[in-house]
Amino acid sequence: MLTTTAGVLTVSTLSLLSMRKAALHYGFVDSPCNRKRHSGEIPLVGGASLFVSVVFICLTQPMLVPMSYDYLIGGRF
């Protein structure tokens, strides 16, 4: 279980860092305006990074997530 947790943490961190660089390079960012409080461009890749982590755990440890393959293909047929 500890190995699985370490693997998910590693995949999550690496995907977030690599997607962040790509988002900044390609302009996939939230820019501040008069109604926002942040002062810089914020990359919009948190959800995509979380998705990569969930796919990783579903593929490597399918016993931990009930019906994991159903989640990956979008439901039951």
N, CA, C and O of each residue as an XYZ file, in Angstrom:
308
protein
N       0.822     -1.196      0.000
C       0.000      0.000      0.000
C       0.865      1.260      0.000
O       0.530      2.251     -0.648
N       1.979      1.213      0.730
C       2.877      2.367      0.774
C       3.514      2.609     -0.588
O       3.710      3.754     -0.994
N       3.835      1.531     -1.290
C       4.406      1.659     -2.630
C       3.400      2.292     -3.583
O       3.769      3.133     -4.403
N       2.148      1.901     -3.485
C       1.095      2.472     -4.328
C       0.930      3.964     -4.047
O       0.805      4.768     -4.971
N       0.929      4.319     -2.786
C       0.787      5.726     -2.407
C       1.959      6.542     -2.932
O       1.770      7.643     -3.451
N       3.160      6.009     -2.799
C       4.345      6.708     -3.301
C       4.293      6.843     -4.824
O       4.675      7.877     -5.372
N       3.824      5.805     -5.499
C       3.713      5.859     -6.953
C       2.710      6.899     -7.421
O       2.973      7.648     -8.362
N       1.558      6.943     -6.763
C       0.533      7.925     -7.132
C       1.036      9.342     -6.846
O       0.824     10.250     -7.650
N       1.693      9.528     -5.717
C       2.245     10.839     -5.382
C       3.282     11.275     -6.407
O       3.312     12.436     -6.815
N       4.124     10.351     -6.818
C       5.142     10.664     -7.821
C       4.512     11.011     -9.166
O       4.882     12.007     -9.788
N       3.569     10.199     -9.612
C       2.902     10.464    -10.893
C       2.155     11.789    -10.838
O       2.200     12.569    -11.789
N       1.478     12.043     -9.747
C       0.725     13.283     -9.595
C       1.647     14.502     -9.638
O       1.361     15.482    -10.326
N       2.742     14.432     -8.907
C       3.680     15.558     -8.866
C       4.332     15.788    -10.224
O       4.413     16.924    -10.694
N       4.792     14.723    -10.847
C       5.451     14.864    -12.150
C       4.487     15.353    -13.224
O       4.856     16.182    -14.055
N       3.264     14.851    -13.214
C       2.312     15.305    -14.226
C       1.938     16.776    -13.995
O       1.786     17.538    -14.950
N       1.794     17.162    -12.740
C       1.463     18.554    -12.450
C       2.588     19.493    -12.877
O       2.333     20.536    -13.480
N       3.819     19.130    -12.569
C       4.949     19.994    -12.938
C       5.140     20.080    -14.447
O       5.397     21.160    -14.981
N       5.016     18.948    -15.138
C       5.207     18.980    -16.595
C       4.056     19.697    -17.293
O       4.275     20.444    -18.247
N       2.819     19.471    -16.818
C       1.674     20.161    -17.422
C       1.704     21.651    -17.120
O       1.250     22.456    -17.934
N       2.225     22.024    -15.978
C       2.321     23.445    -15.615
C       3.242     24.170    -16.588
O       2.919     25.258    -17.066
N       4.392     23.559    -16.881
C       5.318     24.176    -17.834
C       4.683     24.299    -19.218
O       4.820     25.325    -19.883
N       3.997     23.256    -19.639
C       3.337     23.287    -20.950
C       2.231     24.339    -20.975
O       2.070     25.043    -21.971
N       1.468     24.450    -19.885
C       0.384     25.439    -19.831
C       0.933     26.852    -19.901
O       0.367     27.701    -20.590
N       2.013     27.114    -19.207
C       2.621     28.446    -19.273
C       3.166     28.729    -20.677
O       3.058     29.849    -21.176
N       3.749     27.714    -21.304
C       4.310     27.895    -22.643
C       3.231     28.163    -23.696
O       3.402     29.022    -24.562
N       2.124     27.427    -23.617
C       1.060     27.550    -24.609
C      -0.029     28.553    -24.236
O      -0.970     28.751    -25.004
N       0.084     29.180    -23.085
C      -0.868     30.213    -22.702
C      -2.175     29.696    -22.133
O      -3.180     30.406    -22.162
N      -2.186     28.478    -21.616
C      -3.392     27.912    -21.001
C      -3.406     28.317    -19.532
O      -3.212     27.495    -18.637
N      -3.643     29.618    -19.311
C      -3.552     30.198    -17.975
C      -4.750     31.093    -17.703
O      -5.440     31.549    -18.616
N      -4.973     31.328    -16.418
C      -5.998     32.270    -15.986
C      -5.294     33.578    -15.665
O      -4.486     33.640    -14.738
N      -5.590     34.611    -16.415
C      -4.955     35.912    -16.205
C      -5.781     36.756    -15.245
O      -7.010     36.691    -15.252
N      -5.108     37.542    -14.424
C      -5.861     38.376    -13.475
C      -6.619     39.502    -14.180
O      -6.186     40.002    -15.219
N      -7.743     39.887    -13.605
C      -8.514     41.019    -14.081
C      -9.078     41.726    -12.854
O      -8.690     41.414    -11.728
N      -9.977     42.663    -13.056
C     -10.461     43.472    -11.937
C     -11.283     42.682    -10.919
O     -11.408     43.132     -9.781
N     -11.843     41.540    -11.270
C     -12.660     40.792    -10.321
C     -11.929     39.606     -9.696
O     -12.536     38.849     -8.938
N     -10.657     39.426     -9.992
C      -9.878     38.309     -9.450
C      -8.819     38.835     -8.496
O      -8.326     39.952     -8.649
N      -8.483     38.031     -7.526
C      -7.565     38.474     -6.482
C      -6.115     38.095     -6.737
O      -5.215     38.684     -6.138
N      -5.861     37.114     -7.623
C      -4.473     36.701     -7.821
C      -3.726     37.713     -8.673
O      -4.323     38.460     -9.449
N      -2.401     37.722     -8.514
C      -1.612     38.760     -9.167
C      -0.752     38.236    -10.311
O       0.013     39.002    -10.896
N      -0.854     36.986    -10.638
C      -0.073     36.439    -11.744
C      -0.908     35.479    -12.564
O      -2.077     35.233    -12.267
N      -0.288     34.943    -13.599
C      -0.984     33.976    -14.431
C      -0.959     32.609    -13.740
O       0.098     32.121    -13.340
N      -2.137     32.004    -13.609
C      -2.281     30.725    -12.933
C      -2.556     29.637    -13.974
O      -3.553     29.719    -14.691
N      -1.687     28.611    -14.071
C      -1.924     27.524    -15.030
C      -3.194     26.746    -14.683
O      -3.485     26.509    -13.510
N      -3.934     26.358    -15.698
C      -5.214     25.663    -15.522
C      -5.061     24.170    -15.807
O      -5.690     23.647    -16.727
N      -4.239     23.489    -15.032
C      -3.967     22.077    -15.304
C      -4.192     21.170    -14.103
O      -3.836     19.993    -14.163
N      -4.759     21.663    -13.032
C      -4.971     20.836    -11.845
C      -5.886     19.654    -12.104
O      -5.599     18.543    -11.659
N      -6.969     19.872    -12.806
C      -7.913     18.797    -13.106
C      -7.319     17.740    -14.015
O      -7.554     16.548    -13.822
N      -6.550     18.169    -15.005
C      -5.914     17.213    -15.915
C      -4.878     16.371    -15.175
O      -4.745     15.176    -15.439
N      -4.158     16.975    -14.268
C      -3.178     16.244    -13.468
C      -3.864     15.235    -12.553
O      -3.380     14.116    -12.387
N      -4.972     15.621    -11.969
C      -5.742     14.703    -11.126
C      -6.275     13.535    -11.956
O      -6.269     12.394    -11.492
N      -6.732     13.807    -13.167
C      -7.221     12.764    -14.062
C      -6.116     11.758    -14.385
O      -6.355     10.551    -14.376
N      -4.918     12.247    -14.667
C      -3.784     11.359    -14.958
C      -3.494     10.470    -13.753
O      -3.198      9.286    -13.915
N      -3.574     11.022    -12.565
C      -3.331     10.236    -11.348
C      -4.397      9.163    -11.148
O      -4.077      8.036    -10.767
N      -5.649      9.498    -11.399
C      -6.733      8.518    -11.253
C      -6.594      7.406    -12.289
O      -6.802      6.237    -11.964
N      -6.252      7.744    -13.514
C      -6.041      6.723    -14.544
C      -4.880      5.828    -14.148
O      -4.945      4.611    -14.323
N      -3.819      6.420    -13.616
C      -2.665      5.632    -13.182
C      -3.060      4.623    -12.109
O      -2.698      3.451    -12.202
N      -3.788      5.059    -11.106
C      -4.177      4.146    -10.033
C      -5.158      3.090    -10.539
O      -5.110      1.947    -10.084
N      -6.036      3.441    -11.458
C      -6.984      2.462    -12.007
C      -6.273      1.402    -12.840
O      -6.685      0.242    -12.847
N      -5.219      1.784    -13.534
C      -4.500      0.827    -14.374
C      -3.514     -0.024    -13.594
O      -3.322     -1.196    -13.918
N      -2.888      0.542    -12.575
C      -1.864     -0.205    -11.843
C      -2.414     -0.992    -10.669
O      -1.873     -2.045    -10.334
N      -3.469     -0.514    -10.038
C      -4.055     -1.182     -8.873
C      -5.577     -1.254     -9.012
O      -6.290     -0.594     -8.256
N      -6.080     -2.030     -9.949
C      -7.534     -2.050    -10.183
C      -8.335     -2.605     -9.006
O      -9.536     -2.353     -8.914
N      -7.700     -3.352     -8.110
C      -8.423     -3.900     -6.957
C      -8.785     -2.817     -5.941
O      -9.698     -3.014     -5.139
N      -8.096     -1.689     -5.958
C      -8.368     -0.618     -5.004
C      -9.596      0.209     -5.377
O     -10.231      0.811     -4.512
N      -9.923      0.234     -6.658
C     -11.053      1.035     -7.133
C     -12.099      0.085     -7.711
O     -11.862     -0.518     -8.757
N     -13.256     -0.063     -7.050
C     -14.291     -0.951     -7.597
C     -14.737     -0.484     -8.981
O     -14.949      0.707     -9.206
N     -14.873     -1.422     -9.892
C     -15.284     -1.136    -11.281
C     -14.372     -0.106    -11.941
O     -14.850      0.780    -12.650
N     -13.072     -0.213    -11.717
C     -12.134      0.779    -12.247
C     -12.134      0.821    -13.773
O     -12.007      1.898    -14.354
N     -12.274     -0.321    -14.427
C     -12.287     -0.313    -15.888
C     -13.546      0.349    -16.431
O     -13.520      0.932    -17.515
N     -14.629      0.266    -15.703
C     -15.843      0.966    -16.110
C     -15.638      2.480    -16.063
O     -16.142      3.204    -16.922
N     -14.909      2.950    -15.075
C     -14.596      4.376    -14.990
C     -13.731      4.820    -16.170
O     -13.910      5.912    -16.709
N     -12.799      3.965    -16.556
C     -11.881      4.318    -17.636
C     -12.563      4.382    -18.992
O     -12.199      5.205    -19.832
N     -13.565      3.507    -19.216
C     -14.226      3.528    -20.530
C     -15.494      4.351    -20.539
O     -16.137      4.484    -21.580
N     -15.861      4.899    -19.411
C     -17.006      5.809    -19.395
C     -18.316      5.192    -18.978
O     -19.366      5.780    -19.241
N     -18.313      4.049    -18.350
C     -19.555      3.440    -17.875
C     -19.716      2.029    -18.343
O     -18.887      1.496    -19.081
N     -20.790      1.431    -17.905
C     -21.064      0.056    -18.289
C     -21.866      0.011    -19.576
O     -22.693      0.878    -19.859
N     -21.588     -1.032    -20.344
C     -22.327     -1.240    -21.590
C     -23.166     -2.463    -21.493
O     -23.866     -2.809    -22.444
